[in-house]
Structures are given as structure tokens and as C-alpha cells.
């Protein structure tokens, strides 16, 4: 696989991730404005199911690229997708345990993302390196904030998702 192909897959994965970050913000703002019970609303559940499907698409793109420490992506991302699938099913039948499982599944996202992070850090250019740090650490802040949502404070995850989104947009624009 040529570098052009690899970066094409990474870019496609990043585009899917940008769209997902925007949808995540919609759900997070819903929780911030209307409370945690929002996760059981039909519109929020529909968005979360779409996000899960987008996770599969992003995984296929990222796994198709020759990432450093590829095993982290290849093993952690499918595990995250499986755990969040179970969580979504439970959430759909109005079991709060589903929210806990979704949070657990999302904790694997930064682990899978280490392979992408290390790959992107290998690109020359200060802006790309800075955007890579912003993207990755934004994802970490988002993930760390998820359990806090369960005690009614979505703002840390909102900030993390916004930071991640900024990094992704810069990466798409300049690589």
C-alpha cells in the first residue's frame, strides 16, 4: 500500500470522525439542556445508533491504513464496538446499564486511537503535530468526562469533544 493510499484511508476515517464528533455534541448538548433522561429520547437513541454505525465505518478506514502499533486499533476498536452495541441495545429497552456499558466501550477509543496518534505524529510539520496532540488529548478528555455525565455534568465531555473536533478539522485541512 502506498503512502497516498494510507493517508487517504486516514483522511476518510477523520472525516467520519468529524461527523461523529458533531453528532456526539448534539447528544451532549441535549443532556446538558434537558438532563440525563435525554439518552432515552427517540432522537438521542437514533443518533447513538447512527454513531455506532459510523464507528464501524471509521474503524474500517483506520484499520485499512498502515498505522503504527496497528494491533491497538485492530483489537481495541472492535471490542469497543461490541461493548457499545450491547449498551445501545440495553439503552433502547430503557435500561440504564446501557449507559454504563457505552461509557465502558468509549474508554477503549483512546486506546485504539494511540495507533492513529503515533502515526500522525510521524508526519512532518508543526501544525500537523499540534493538531494531532489536540485531537488525541481532546478524545482523552472527552472519554474521561463520560462517567461524569452519569452524575449530571456533561461539560467536560463537551469540551473534550470540541477540542477533538478542532484537531480533526485541522488534520483534514492540512493532510
C-alpha positions in Angstrom: 0.0 0.0 0.0 1.4 3.4 -0.9 1.6 6.3 1.5 -1.1 8.0 -0.6 -3.5 5.1 0.0 -2.7 5.0 3.7 -3.3 8.8 4.1 -6.4 8.5 2.0 -7.8 5.9 4.5 -6.7 8.0 7.5 -8.3 11.1 6.0 -11.6 9.2 5.3 -11.6 8.0 8.9 -11.0 11.5 10.1 -13.9 12.8 8.0 -16.2 10.2 9.5 -14.9 11.1 13.0 -15.6 14.8 12.4 -19.2 14.0 11.5 -19.4 11.7 14.6 -18.0 14.4 16.8 -20.7 16.8 15.7 -23.5 14.2 16.3 -21.9 13.5 19.8 -22.1 17.2 20.6 -25.8 17.2 19.7 -26.5 14.4 22.2 -24.2 16.0 24.8 -25.9 19.4 24.5 -29.3 17.6 24.8 -28.1 16.1 28.0 -26.8 19.5 29.2 -30.1 21.2 28.4 -32.7 18.5 29.2 -30.9 16.2 31.7 -29.6 12.7 31.6 -33.0 11.2 30.8 -32.4 12.6 27.3 -30.4 9.5 26.5 -33.7 7.6 26.4 -35.4 10.0 23.9 -36.0 8.6 20.5 -34.0 11.3 18.7 -31.0 10.7 21.0 -31.2 6.9 20.6 -31.4 7.3 16.8 -28.3 9.5 16.8 -26.4 7.0 19.0 -27.3 4.1 16.7 -26.0 6.2 13.7 -22.9 6.9 15.7 -22.4 3.2 16.3 -22.7 2.6 12.5 -20.3 5.4 11.9 -17.9 3.8 14.3 -17.8 0.7 12.1 -17.1 2.8 9.0 -14.3 4.8 10.8 -12.8 1.5 12.0 -12.7 0.0 8.5 -11.0 3.1 7.2 -8.4 3.4 10.0 -7.8 -0.4 10.0 -7.2 -0.3 6.3 -4.3 2.2 6.8 -0.9 1.1 7.8 -0.9 2.6 11.3 1.9 2.3 13.8 1.1 -0.2 16.6 -1.8 -1.3 14.4 -2.8 -4.1 16.9 -4.2 -1.4 19.2 -6.7 -0.3 16.5 -7.4 -3.8 15.3 -8.3 -5.2 18.7 -9.5 -2.3 20.9 -11.9 -0.8 18.3 -13.9 -4.0 17.7 -14.1 -4.6 21.4 -15.4 -1.0 21.9 -17.9 -1.5 19.1 -19.1 -4.8 20.7 -19.5 -3.3 24.2 -21.3 -0.2 22.9 -23.6 -2.4 20.8 -24.7 -4.2 23.9 -25.0 -0.9 25.7 -27.2 0.5 22.9 -29.5 -2.4 22.9 -29.9 -2.1 26.7 -30.4 1.7 26.4 -33.0 1.1 23.7 -35.0 -1.0 26.1 -34.6 1.8 28.7 -32.1 0.0 30.9 -29.6 2.5 32.4 -27.0 -0.2 32.4 -26.7 0.5 28.7 -25.3 4.0 29.5 -22.7 2.4 31.8 -21.7 0.0 29.0 -21.5 2.7 26.4 -19.1 4.7 28.7 -17.0 1.5 29.2 -16.9 0.9 25.4 -15.8 4.5 24.8 -12.9 4.0 27.2 -11.3 1.8 24.5 -11.5 4.6 22.0 -8.3 6.4 23.1 -6.5 3.0 23.4 -7.4 2.3 19.7 -6.5 5.9 18.9 -2.9 5.5 20.1 -2.1 3.8 16.8 -3.5 6.8 14.8 -1.9 9.2 17.2 1.6 7.7 16.8 1.2 7.5 13.0 0.1 11.2 12.7 3.0 12.3 14.9 5.3 10.8 12.3 4.2 13.5 9.8 6.5 16.5 9.3 5.2 19.9 10.2 4.4 21.7 13.5 0.8 22.3 12.6 0.1 18.6 11.9 1.9 17.6 15.2 0.0 20.2 17.2 -3.4 19.2 15.6 -2.6 15.5 16.4 -2.0 16.4 20.0 -5.2 18.4 20.1 -7.2 15.6 18.5 -5.8 12.8 20.7 -5.9 14.7 24.0 -9.3 16.1 23.2 -10.5 12.5 22.8 -9.0 11.6 26.1 -10.7 14.5 27.9 -14.0 13.6 26.2 -13.6 10.0 27.4 -12.6 10.9 30.9 -15.7 13.2 31.1 -18.1 10.5 30.1 -18.6 8.9 33.6 -19.1 12.4 35.0 -22.1 12.7 32.6 -23.7 9.9 34.6 -23.7 12.2 37.6 -25.2 15.0 35.5 -22.2 17.1 34.3 -21.7 16.8 30.5 -19.4 19.8 30.2 -16.1 18.1 30.5 -17.0 15.7 27.7 -18.4 18.6 25.6 -15.1 20.5 26.0 -13.1 17.3 25.1 -15.3 16.6 22.0 -14.9 20.2 20.9 -11.1 20.0 21.3 -11.0 16.7 19.4 -13.2 18.2 16.6 -10.8 21.2 16.2 -7.8 18.8 15.9 -9.6 16.6 13.4 -10.7 19.6 11.2 -7.1 20.9 11.1 -5.8 17.4 10.2 -8.3 17.1 7.4 -7.4 20.6 6.1 -3.7 20.1 6.1 -3.0 16.4 5.4 
